[in-house]
Amino acid sequence: MTEDCREKSGSGEITDTSTPEAQAQLLLYIVQGLSLVSRAGLDRTAALAAIDTALDGLRA
């Protein structure tokens, strides 16, 4: 995932304001968080909105 972030950052698809390692870690945390929210039966709509907000931070 880190290499994918490095490639996408290099091509301008995602921001280069943080390291590819940090970006990959963020994506991992997002996936883990969604899994936790899903298992807990919490509001899926709110979780997806939070994920969209986090991903907006990666977009170039």
C-alpha positions in Angstrom: 0.0 0.0 0.0 2.9 2.3 0.7 4.3 1.9 -2.8 0.8 2.6 -4.3 0.7 5.8 -2.2 4.2 6.7 -3.4 3.1 6.2 -7.1 -0.1 8.1 -6.7 1.7 11.0 -5.0 4.3 11.1 -7.7 1.6 11.3 -10.4 -0.3 14.0 -8.6 -3.4 11.9 -7.8 -2.9 12.3 -4.1 -1.3 14.9 -2.0 2.5 14.9 -1.2 2.2 16.8 2.0 2.8 13.6 4.1 4.9 10.6 3.5 3.6 7.6 1.6 4.1 5.5 4.8 1.8 7.9 6.8 -0.7 7.8 4.0 -0.7 4.0 3.9 -1.1 3.9 7.7 -4.1 6.3 7.4 -5.8 4.0 4.9 -5.2 1.0 7.1 -6.7 2.7 10.1 -9.7 3.7 8.0 -10.3 0.1 6.9 -9.9 -1.1 10.5 -12.2 1.5 11.8 -14.9 0.7 9.3 -14.6 -2.9 10.2 -15.0 -2.1 13.9 -18.0 0.2 13.3 -19.6 -2.4 11.1 -19.2 -5.1 13.8 -20.5 -2.8 16.5 -23.6 -2.0 14.5 -23.1 1.7 14.6 -24.4 4.2 12.1 -23.0 3.2 8.7 -23.9 6.6 7.1 -21.9 8.5 9.7 -18.9 6.2 9.4 -18.9 6.6 5.6 -19.1 10.4 5.9 -16.1 10.3 8.2 -14.2 8.2 5.8 -15.0 10.5 2.9 -13.6 13.4 5.0 -10.4 11.5 5.8 -10.0 10.6 2.1 -10.5 14.2 1.1 -7.3 14.9 3.0 -5.4 12.7 0.6 -6.7 14.1 -2.6 -4.4 16.4 -4.5 
